[in-house]
Amino acid sequence: MDTPLGLGDYLFIAWSVVTALAGVWFLTRHVAHPAVDHPRHFFGSNLPAWIRQAVTFFLSPAPILLFLVSMIGAGVILSFTGSLFGQGMLSLGLTALTGQGLTALTLLTFTLAAPGTVHWAPSASVEGIAAPTAPIDGIDEIRLAGRAFRVSTLLQTYLAIFAVAMMAALLWKGFYYVCETQGQLLPDEPQAVVQMVVDFDWSGSWAPIIAFGLSIVVGAPIAEELAFRGTLYPLLKGWLPRGYAIVLTGLIFGIIHGSLSAFLPLAAFGAVQCIFRDRFGLLTCIGIHMLFNLVTFIWLILAPHASTQF
């Protein structure tokens, strides 16, 4: 028997419709237009070509190696913190925060030590506007990303990506329905982290939900954007046409979250974030991701039934 909708669920539905409509309006204003990308080398153009080529050859696998190391490290950290705190929500939250912090620190170190392995600065511009300034080192990467950050842009891009994710969720629900009519039932469980927030027992200590919330709202956006839009996507752009790199990054982003029911919305989110990285820089992508996760986290608490359906 289906759980009846409460006031929070109806508020979530109303909010989602209004937010999606606002996002569609910004999409019609070309907020998510890919624009014209201006590829750049790993290091500055003032270096000899043979040095750039050698550095590119040796450093191009770095994002994939860093990703594999972070996955192995996360398993080690999980077992270590599990022995200290157990396998509960607090342990998972602390584990996630530790792994996310180490990932961010590692990629920040690469930003400064090997400029160009992590791309922060915008690289695309709309037609008729000059190409963005190419960074000269890692500090300049971050500085140019900061210069491109605008609160108004953050809000517009957030609304736009919400609309895209909502359309992808509805399309994915339609695919599930078609499969069901054909007698093929697909797994429809929400992500494990989503279910943990929904099932949280508020009668006890709030420490687990606070640690878990920080990992979702702060740690995950920073680590994931640095890894996917900062390293993996620029790497793929160097190997493939830009459109393929955008789609492939989105697909990998959707797969890595391990939820079939949320695959297409997550893939759409990951793909559009690539466009925003090119146009507005990595700090804007981190801000979008943080805002998206924060709002989702709040609605999972206020309207757990309706919010888990999208």
Protein Blocks (a to p, Z undefined) as FASTA:
>chain_A
ZZdddfklmmmmmmmmmmmmmmmmmmmnommggbjaddddfbdfkbcfklmmmmmmmmmm
mmmmmmmmmmmmmmmmmmmmmmmnojafklmmmmmmmmmmmmmmmmmmmmmmmghjacfb
dcbdcehiacddddfbfklmmmmmmmmpcfklmmmmmmmmmmmmmmmmmmmmmmmmmmmm
nopacdfbdcfklmmmmmpcfklcfklmmmmmmmmmmmmmmmmmmmmmmmmmmmmmmmmc
fklmmmmmmmmmmmmnopaklmmmmmmmmmmmmmmmmmnojklmmmmmmmmmmmmmmmmm
mmmmlmmmZZ
